[in-house]
Amino acid sequence: MSNLNILIISYYWPPSGGSGVQRWMYFAKYLKKLGNNPIVITVNPKNASYNLIDNSLLSQVKDVKTHKTFSFEILKLYSLLKTGTSSKGIPQSYIPLNSIFDKITSFIRVNFFIPDSRVGWNYFAYKKSREIINNNKIDCVITTGPPHSSHLIGQKIFNKFHLKWIVDLRDPWSEIFYLKKRFRFNFSRKINERLESKVLDNANAIITTVGDRYHSIIRSKISDTSKIHQIYNGYDKLIYDKIEEQKPNKFNIVFTGVLTKNHNYKVFDEVLRRLNPRNLKLKIILTFAGNIDKKIKKLYSKKIDFVDKGYVSHDESIRLVKSSHLLININYMDTEDTDMISGKLIEYLASGSPIINFSNAAYETELLFKFSLKSFNANNNDINKVVSFIEKEYNEWSKGEFKKQIPDNIDSLSRENLTKSLIDIINSIK
């Protein structure tokens, strides 16, 4: 259970904000707490293409040994050409197609920067990896993506040092949703798929945040199908327990995260139209924390009192979640084949508030929602069901009868317990 020297290669690391940083930030935190020695290689934040910054996360990994390297970042050039600064125009996860410039740069990115535009970090991260491995007895190497170019660093380490290697796929590689809507040359597609297949075949273990459909896809690409594992993202019980919820004087619908035109946002707009809270003078607000497309915000604001908190620290995000009466999540479109779920759903579950998840792929979400008595997945045909549910919850709240229901077994999804599952996987590798 303890005394493992684990080399973690993660592009996203505090002070990077957003969802991509949290999984391995917490794994490292609890690996350390459980008596292991995580060693992290990441990019120097001065050089990184971080879209979001959350300095509050630094305290979570203050005891974790971290090495920061230089990186050549093509996205900084993209941002400079688009906005005149090297940071303001860095996209959240993919280049949007809002202009001719965006379409040209996106075409270049998906066809010539394979597997992704952060591949300029690889040389420097691999150089630092060799130095650390030569000076330490490393028991296991872990690479996490996106960016999936990080796994190519792990591939080089595996080829040279033959260490235990775990590949963590927070999102799909070849099947990631935004590639489906981009024109790619056949050679670009094949190179990307070949890189992925080699990585997945050589890794000693593969970890994903979901199972079922995505595991079926992975099994079709590798020879040893027994090495695929699932570990959810989880929630940090220590942080959750210390943050106090607030008591809003209105029925508070909360959404945290990112909402773009690539999300299935129209279905919730139709829910708001039928619910009609503004015209009926219902005491309902929609509280949003994160990044939302301006047109979507304008659309929602016409129908409901909209409170835009902007991007907030992770602690403040948890406070908002705990202060909710209803939580909303809206999945990306075109994720049905992999049935991906949002990492924040477990933090949502820990709040005890009911959750409505809008997605046309329901299996993984419904598995997770077995922890909750009131939460459910809704597709495009469930609008009346959603409206009726919100009306029922609102009526209970207005009578003073609203009660949260924190799942009895939610502790099994704590970051610490999920880190124990990670350690079991490491120890199982022969």
PAVEXRO-753499 format. One record per atom (N, C-alpha, C): x, y, z; residue in one letter. Coordinates in pm, whole numbers, plus 50000, padded with zeros to 5 digits. Example, Ala and Ser with C-alpha at 12.3 -4.5 7.8 and 13.67 -1.06 7.14 Angstrom:
# PAVEXRO-753499
513194943150780A;512304955050780A;513204967050780A;512854977550708S;513674989450714S;512905000350787S;
This chain:
# PAVEXRO-753499
500824988050000M;500005000050000M;500865012650000M;502155011450044S;502945023650059S;504355021850005S;505115032650008N;506535033149969N;506765030949820N;505795034349738L;505985033549594L;506485046949541L;507495046549456N;507965058549385N;507245058949250N;506365068549234I;505485068949117I;505745081849040I;506185080348916L;506445091948829L;505175095048751L;504625106848774I;503375111148709I;503705122048609I;503335119948484I;503575129748378I;502225135748341I;502045148248382S;500745154848364S;500945169148317S;500445172248200Y;500555185848147Y;499805195648236Y;498605191848277Y;497785200648361Y;498135198448508Y;498475209448573W;498885208748714W;498685222648774W;498355223348904P;498205236748964P;499425245448935P;499175258248897P;497955265948914P;496955265148799P;497105255548708S;496075253848606S;494735251348674S;493685257648621G;492345255148673G;491575245948580G;490285245048601G;489455236648517G;489425222248563G;488725213948487S;488505200048528S;489705191048501S;490515194348400G;491595185348360G;492665183448465G;492825192948554V;493915192448651V;493555184248775V;492275182948805Q;491895178148938Q;492145163348961Q;491945155148861R;492065140648879R;493425136848937R;494505141248872W;495825137048918W;496375145749029W;495875157649042M;496195165649160M;495765158149286M;494535152849283Y;494035145649400Y;494675131849415Y;494905124949304F;495615112249315F;496975114349381F;497725124549338A;499045127249395A;498925130749543A;497945138949576K;497735142949716K;497535130649805K;496685121449761Y;496375109949845Y;497385098649831Y;498085097849720L;499225088649714L;500235092349822L;500495105249836K;501415110149938K;500885107050078K;499615109950100K;499015107650232K;499055092850271K;498945084050172L;498935069650198L;500335063650203L;501355072250209G;502715067450232G;503545064850110G;503115069749994N;503865067949871N;504605080749834N;505395079949729N;506205091449687N;505885094949542N;504845102849519P;504575107349382P;505565118049340P;506095116749220I;506995126749162I;506345131349032I;506095144149022V;505335149448909V;506235157148814V;506075154348685I;506665162648580I;505525170048511I;505655183048505T;504635191248440T;505305202648366T;504525210848302V;505065222148227V;505115234348318V;506135242448300N;506225254948375N;505015263648339N;504265268348439P;503065276348407P;503365288848326P;504615293748331K;504975305348250K;504995301948101K;505215289248071N;505275284747932N;503995277747886N;503175273447980A;502035264947948A;500915272447877A;500145264947800S;498915270347738S;497745266647828S;497675273247943Y;496565270948035Y;495455281048006Y;494275275747985N;493125284447959N;492595290948087N;492725283648199L;492195288348327L;493265287148435L;493245296348531I;494185296148642I;493405295948773I;493815287048864D;493215286348997D;494335284249099D;494865295249151N;495995294649243N;495645287549374N;494355286849406S;493965280249531S;494305265349531S;494455259549413L;494745245149404L;496185241849444L;497065251749444L;498465249349479L;498605243249618L;497735247049710S;497825241949847S;497555226949854S;496835221549756Q;496525207249758Q;497745198549732Q;498745204049664V;499905195849625V;501205202049676V;501125209549785K;502325216449835K;503385206549883K;502975194249919D;503925184149968D;504355174349860D;503895176349737V;504225167249628V;505425172649551V;506425164349533K;507625168349460K;507265170549313K;507525182649263T;507085186449129T;508225192449050T;508425187648928H;509445192848837H;508745199648720H;509095212148694K;508455219948588K;509455222548476K;509025220248354T;509935221448240T;509455231948141T;510345235448052F;509995244247940F;509095236747843F;508385243947760S;507575238047654S;507455247947539S;507485242747417F;507205251047300F;505715250147272F;505005261347283E;503545261347280E;503015268547156E;502525260747060I;501975266646938I;500665274046967I;499955269947073L;498705276647107L;498925290947155L;500095293747208K;500405307547247K;500515316347123K;501085310747016L;501155318146890L;499745320446835L;498905310146841Y;497505311546799Y;496825322746876Y;496995322747008S;496375333047092S;496905346947058S;498215347847035L;498835360747003L;498285366446873L;498155357746773L;497645362246643L;496165365846651L;495425359146738K;493985361346746K;493615373246835K;494315374646949T;493895384647048T;494945395147078T;496175393047029G;497245402447062G;497955399247191G;497485388847263T;498165384147385T;498425369247371T;499355364147450S;499715349947439S;498865341047528S;497865346647596S;497085338347688S;495565339647672S;495065351447639K;493605353647640K;492875345347535K;493545341647427G;492865334347320G;493075319447323G;493685314247430I;493895299747438I;492555292747456I;492215283347368P;490895276947376P;490795267547494P;489555264647534Q;489305256047649Q;489805241847624Q;489395235647515S;489855222147486S;490085219847337S;489555228447254Y;489695227147109Y;489505240947049Y;489995242646926I;489845255546858I;488425256646803I;487655266646844P;486295268346792P;486325272846647P;485215271746579L;485155275446437L;484325288146419L;484775298846485N;484005311346484N;484385320746370N;485495318246303S;485975327346199S;486795319646098S;487135326345988I;488015320245887I;489355316745949I;489875325846032F;491155323246100F;491065310646185F;489965309146261D;489785297146343D;489735284546258D;489025285346145K;488875273546060K;490215269246000K;491025279145962I;492345276045905I;493255269946011I;493295276246128T;494185271246234T;493715257646287T;492405255546293S;491895242546336S;492275231746236S;492185234946107F;492575225446002F;494055221746016F;494905231746039I;496335229046057I;496565220546181I;495885224046289R;496055216946416R;495725201946402R;494535198546348V;494115184446348V;494845176146244V;495455182646146N;496125175046040N;497635174346055N;498225184046125F;499685184446128F;500275184546269F;499475186746371F;499945185646509F;499255173546570F;499945162246558I;499345149346593I;500105143446712I;499425139446818P;497965139046832P;497315152146876P;498115162046919D;497495174546964D;498535185746961D;498065197846989S;498905209746976S;499845211947093S;499825203247194R;500745204647307R;501915194947298R;502115189547179V;503205180047157V;504565186747172V;504605200047170G;505865207347188G;506455206047327G;505715200147420W;506235197847555W;507045184947564W;506845175747471N;507355162147486N;508865161247502N;509605168547421Y;511075167747427Y;511565171347567Y;511035181847623F;511515186947752F;511055178047867F;509845172747857A;509345163747961A;510105150547960A;510415145447842Y;511165132947834Y;512585134647887Y;513195145847856K;514545148647906K;514555148748059K;513585155248120K;513485155548267K;513155141648322K;512345134048251S;511995120448294S;513235111748303S;514085112248202R;515325104348204R;516175107848324R;516295120748351E;517095125448465E;516555119748596E;515245120348614I;514635115548738I;514775100348751I;514525093148642I;514615078548645I;516045074048673I;517015081048619N;518415077448641N;518865080048785N;518135088748855N;518535092348992N;517585087049099N;516555079949060N;515585074649155N;515145060749112N;514775052449208K;514195039449178K;512695041449156K;512285042049032I;510875044548999I;510145031248985I;509045029849058D;508265017449055D;507235017448943D;506775029248905C;505725029948803C;505705043748740C;505435044148610V;505255056748537V;503795057748497V;503215069548517I;501815071848479I;501745084048388I;501115082448274T;500855093848185T;499345095848176T;498935108448173T;497505111448168T;497205121148055T;496125118847986G;495705127547877G;494195128447869G;493705139047809P;494385149047728P;495345157947806P;496365163547738P;496715160847597P;497295146847582P;496835139647481H;497275125947461H;498695125047410H;499265136247369S;500695136347335S;501545132647455S;501015134447577S;501745130647698S;502045115647699S;501185107647639H;501405093147637H;502595089347548H;502925097947453L;504105095147369L;505385096547451L;505355104947555I;506485105747648I;506605092447722I;505475087347769G;505465074347836G;505955063247745G;505605063947616Q;506055053747521Q;507575053647510Q;508195065447502K;509665066247494K;510315061047622K;509715064347736I;510245059347864I;510145044147868I;509015038847825F;508805024347823F;509835017547733F;510075023347616N;511025017447522N;512435016947579N;512825027247653K;514205028247702K;514405021247836K;513445022647928F;513665018148066F;512825005948104F;511805002648028H;510954990848053H;510354990948194H;509935002648237L;509275003848367L;507775000948354L;507144997948467K;505694996648467K;505075009748419K;504075008648334W;503515020748273W;501995019948271W;501375030048327I;499915031248327I;499505043148242I;498575040848151V;498005051448067V;496625054948121V;496435067548155D;495155072348205D;494475080848098D;493305076448055L;492535083547951L;491365090648017L;491545103548045R;490445111248104R;489335113548002R;489715114347876D;488785115347763D;489295106047654D;488445102347559P;488905093947449P;490025100447369P;490745092347295W;491845097247211W;491315098947069W;491305088346991S;490845089546851S;489375093146842S;488605089446943E;487155091546939E;486725104547005E;487665113147043I;487275125447112I;486335133547022I;485315139247082F;484155144147006F;484505154546900F;485425163746929Y;485625174846836Y;486315170646707Y;486995159046706L;487615154346583L;486575150046480L;485385146646526K;484345141846434K;483855152946342K;484005165346384K;483495176546305K;484615184246235K;485775178346226R;486905184746160R;487315176646038R;487635183745929F;488145176645812F;489585172445841F;489835159445820R;491195154345839R;491595145945718R;492835147645676F;493365138945572F;493425124745625F;493345115345535N;493395101345575N;494705097945644N;495805103745597F;497105100845659F;497155106045802F;496525117545829S;496495123045965S;495715113946059S;494595109246009R;493755100246089R;494525087346122R;495195081846021K;495885069146040K;497085070546134K;497815081646123I;498945084046214I;498445084646358I;497375092046379N;496825093446514N;496385079946570N;495695072146489E;495215059146534E;496375049546559E;497415050446476R;498575041746495R;499325045046625R;499465057946653L;500105062146778L;499305057146898L;497995058646890E;497145054247001E;497245039147021E;497155031546914S;497195016946925S;498495012046986S;499605018246947K;500905014247002K;500975017147151K;500515028947190V;500515032647332V;499655023047413V;498435020647367L;497515012247442L;497994997747449L;498624993047343D;499114979347341D;500314977447434D;501174987547442N;502394986247523N;502174989147671N;501194997147704A;500955000547845A;500634987947926A;501104987648050N;500794976348139N;499374977048192N;498834989148201A;497444990848246A;496875003448182A;495575003048158I;494855014548101I;493715017848197I;493645030548236I;492585034948326I;491705045148255I;490405043648270T;489465053348215T;488505057748327T;487755068348299T;486765073048396T;485415066248377T;485235059548265V;483985052348237V;484325038248188V;483305029748180G;483505016148130G;482655013448009G;482085001448005D;481094997347906D;481475000847762D;480825010847702R;481025013547559R;482475017147528R;483045025847608Y;484415030047578Y;485385018547597Y;485165010247697H;486024998547715H;485904988947596H;484724987947539S;484554979547420S;485384984747304S;485434997847289I;486245004047184I;487725001147207I;488175002747332I;489585000247364I;489934985647342I;489044976547382R;489314962247366R;489554958547220R;488914965847129S;489084962846987S;490454967046935S;491204974547015K;492484980046969K;493694973047030K;493494964447129I;494634958647201I;494504943447208I;495624937047240S;495644922447248S;495284917447388S;495764924347492D;495494920347630D;494364928847686D;493164923447683T;491994931447725T;491784931347876T;492584923547949S;492414922748095S;493034934748167S;493754943148095K;494474954048162K;493694967248164K;492424966948127I;491604979148125I;490874980448259I;490934992248317H;490314994748448H;489535007748444H;488605008948535Q;487825021348549Q;487995026948689Q;488335039748699I;488325046948826I;487615060348802I;486565062748877Y;485855075548865Y;486755087048911Y;486315099248885N;487065111048930N;486895113649079N;485735111349134G;485545112349278G;485345126449330G;485285127349463Y;485165140349530Y;486065140049653Y;486555151749693D;487445152549809D;486615154749935D;486495144350015K;485655145050134K;486165155450233K;487485156850246L;488045166550341L;487595180750306L;487675184050177I;487265197450134I;485755199050145I;485045188750102Y;483585189450102Y;483035191850243Y;483625184850341D;483115185850477D;483385199350541D;484455206050498K;484815218750563K;484065230750503K;483555229250381I;482875240550315I;481405240750353I;480965252050405E;479575253450447E;478695258250331E;477515252350321E;476585256850219E;475885269650263E;475475277450166Q;474695289450194Q;473215286250174Q;472355294750227K;470915292450218K;470275303350131K;470235301250000P;469625311449913P;468135312949940P;467615324949917N;466195327349943N;465325324649820N;465945318749718K;465195314449600K;465585300149567K;464715293349494F;465025279849448F;466195280849351F;467305274649388N;468585277049322N;468985265349233N;468885267349101I;469375257549004I;470815261248970I;471725251748986V;473155254748971V;473765246348860V;474585252848779F;475405246248676F;476835251248695F;477795242048707T;479195245948712T;479945239348597T;480895246648540G;481705240948433G;481685249048306G;481685242148194V;481775248448062V;480495245647985V;479995255747916L;478805253947832L;479015261247701L;479125253547592T;479395259047460T;478335254347362T;478465258747238K;477525254347135K;477735239747097K;478815233647145N;479025219347123N;478345210847230N;477695217447327H;476885210447425H;475425210247379H;474675201247437N;473265199947402N;472435210247480N;472775222947460Y;472195233747542Y;470745236847505Y;470325233647383K;468985237447337K;467885230147414K;468175218047459V;467135210547529V;466795217247662V;467805222747730F;467515229647856F;466835243047831F;467145249247719D;466445261647683D;464955258947664D;464635247647604E;463225244047586E;462555241047721E;463315234947812V;462795232747947V;462445246048013V;463345255748002L;463095268948062L;461895275747997L;461755273947866R;460625280147795R;459305274747848R;459245261547867R;457985255547914R;457765258048064R;458845258448138L;458735261348281L;458275275648305L;458795284748223N;458345298748222N;458455305448359N;459605304348427P;459695309548564P;459595324748575P;460085331848475R;460065346448484R;458645351848472R;457915347348372N;456555352448351N;455595347948461N;455855336248519L;455005331348628L;455465336648763L;456525344948760K;457065351048882K;457435340548987K;457995329448942L;458475319249034L;459795323749095L;460015320049220K;461255323749288K;462335313449253K;462765314049128I;463775304649078I;464905312549014I;466145308749044I;467305314648979I;468165303548920I;468885306948815L;469875298048756L;471245303948785L;472025297248868T;473365301848904T;474385294248822T;475205301748749F;476205295548661F;477595299548708F;478485289748719A;479885292448751A;480765285148651A;481585292648579G;482445286748477G;482485295348353G;482615289048239N;482655296048111N;481435292348028N;480655302247990I;479455299847911I;479495308347785I;479085302547674D;478995309947549D;478035321747566D;478415333347516K;477625345647537K;476215344347481K;476075337647367K;474745336247306K;473855327047388K;474445316747448I;473655307747533I;473215315047659I;474125322847716K;473775330747834K;472605340147803K;472665346847690K;471595356047650K;470285348547632K;470365336747574L;469175328447550L;468505324647682L;469305319747776Y;468765315547905Y;468245327447986Y;468975338647978S;468635350348059S;467265356248025S;466785353447904K;465455358347865K;464335351047939K;464655339347994K;463605330848049K;463695329048200K;464865331748259I;465045329148401I;466035339348457I;465925342448585D;466905351148650D;468245343948651D;469195349648581F;470475342948555F;471575349848636F;472255342148720V;473365347348801V;474655341348747V;475475349648685D;476715344948624D;477875348148718D;478425338048782K;479545339748874K;480885340348802K;480885336748672G;482145335948600G;482975324248650G;484265324448617Y;485125313548664Y;485475315948810Y;485245305948894V;485515307049038V;486495296149079V;487075297649197S;487975287449250S;487215274449271S;487955263449283H;487295250549302H;486525250249434H;487095256049539D;486385256449667D;485065263949655D;485085275149584E;483865282949567E;482855275349481E;483365267949384S;482485259749301S;481755249349387S;482475243149480I;481865233449569I;480825240149659I;481125252249705R;480165259549788R;478855262049711R;478985265649585L;477805267949503L;477015255049483L;477725244149460V;477065231149442V;476325227249570V;476975229149684K;476345225549812K;475155234749844K;475125246649783S;474065256349810S;472915255249710S;472885244549635S;471875242849530S;470635235649582S;469545237449507H;468345229249525H;468195219349410H;468845222349299L;468845213749182L;470125216349104L;470755205549059L;471995206648982L;471765201948840L;472335209348747I;472185206348604I;473555203448544I;473595193148461N;474775190848377N;474315188248234N;475045193648139I;474705191847997I;475935186247926I;475795174547868N;476925167947802N;477235174247667N;478475171947623Y;478835175147486Y;477985166547392Y;477675171947276M;477065163847171M;478135154947109M;477715144547041D;478615135246971D;479525127647067D;479055125047190T;479825116547281T;479105103347308T;478045100547230E;477225088947257E;477985075747239E;478915075347142D;479585062647116D;480505058447229D;481035068147306T;481895064847419T;481185066247552T;480005072647552D;479185074147674D;479975080647787D;480705091247756M;481505098047857M;480605105847953M;481075106948077I;480335114548177I;481225125748231I;480595135848283S;481325147148339S;481915143448474S;483175147348498G;483815144548625G;483135150948743G;482435161948718K;481815169048831K;480565162248884K;480065151948815L;478835145448860L;478975139348999L;480165134649032I;480345128649165I;480365139449272I;480945150949241E;480855162149334E;479405166749348E;478685166349239Y;477245169149244Y;476545159249339Y;476815146349322L;476165136149404L;476415138249552L;477645142249586A;478025143849726A;477245154949795A;476655164049716S;475905175249774S;474545170949829S;474015159949778G;472685155449818G;471545161949741G;471855171749656S;470815178049574S;470455168949457S;469215169449409P;468875161849289P;469635167149167P;469905158349072I;470685161748953I;469895157748830I;469905166548731I;469405162848598I;470585163948502I;470915152748439N;472005152448342N;471405151048202N;471695160748116F;471145160547980F;472145153847886F;471775142047840S;472635134547749S;471795124247676S;472135121747550N;471435111447474N;472055097647495N;473125096947575A;473715084147614A;473565082947765A;472865072647811A;472435072547951A;473085061848038A;473695051647980Y;474085039948059Y;475035043448172Y;476145050348140E;477135053548243E;476565062848350E;475775072548306T;475165081848402T;474215074648495T;473415065648442E;472445058448525E;473145049148624E;474275043448585L;475065035548680L;475475044148799L;475955056048768L;476405065248873L;475235070048957L;474095072148894F;472935077648965F;472235067249053F;472725054949054K;472225045249151K;472545049549293K;473525058549306F;473875063949437F;472835074049485F;471995078949396S;471065089849429S;469625085649403S;468725089449493L;467315085549479L;466555094549383L;467015106949365K;466255116649288K;466865120249153K;468105116949130S;468785121449008S;468455112548890S;468505118348770F;468205110348651F;468835116748527F;468945108648424N;469435113348294N;468235116648206N;468365127448129A;467275131648041A;467805133247899A;467045128347802N;467415130347663N;466475140547599N;466585142247470N;465795152547401N;464285150147407N;463885137847439N;462455134647443N;461865135547584N;462675139747680D;462235139647820D;461895153547874D;461615162947787I;461425176847832I;460255178047929I;459135171747899N;457975172547989N;458285166248125N;459025155348123K;459425148848248K;460285158248332K;461215165148267V;462105174348339V;461315185948397V;460435191748317V;459625203048364V;458785198948485V;458155187348478S;457325182448589S;458165180248714S;459365174948695F;460245172448810F;460655185548877F;461035195448797I;461435208348855I;460255214848927I;459075214048868E;457885219748933E;457615212949067E;457785199749071K;457555192349196K;458565196449303K;459855197249264E;460885201149360E;460685215449407E;460285224149316Y;460045238149352Y;458875239149451Y;457825231649427N;456665231949516N;457035227049656N;457865216649663E;458315211749794E;459135222549865E;460015228949789W;460845239649848W;459975251149898W;458995255249818S;458155266649855S;457325263749980S;457075250950008K;456335247050129K;457265244450247K;458585246150224G;459545243350331G;459795228650352G;459505220350251E;459615205850264E;460795200050185E;461615208850126F;462745203950046F;463805197950138F;464255185850105K;465305179150183K;466355173350090K;467595175250128K;468675169050051K;468835154550097K;469325146250006Q;469505132150036Q;470925128049996Q;471835129150091I;473225125250063I;473315110050062I;473815104149954P;473865089549945P;474655083250059P;474145072050113D;474805065350225D;476195060450190D;476365055950066N;477635049750026N;478515058949942N;478305072149954I;479075081549872I;480565081349907I;480905077050030D;482325076650069D;483145067449980D;482505057649919S;483255048649829S;483785056049707S;483225067949680L;483675076149567L;484565087749612L;485055087149735S;485975097649781S;487305096349708S;488005107549696R;489305107349627R;490275097749696R;490225097149828E;491155088349900E;490865073649869E;489595069749873N;489265055749844N;489565052049700N;489355061349607L;489675058549467L;491175057649445L;491955065149525T;493415064049516T;493875050249563T;493185044649661K;493505030949704K;493285021049589K;492255023549509S;492025015049390S;493175016449291S;493685028749275L;494835030949187L;496045023149237L;496295023549367I;497435016249424I;497285001349400I;496064996149413D;495824981949387D;496184978349243D;495854987149150I;496184984649009I;497694984548990I;498384994149050I;499844994649038I;500454981849093I;499994977549210N;500564965549272N;500214952749197N;499164953149116S;498764941149042S;499604938848917S;500344949048873I;501164947748753I;502394939448785I;502594929048709K;503734920048732K;505004925048663K;
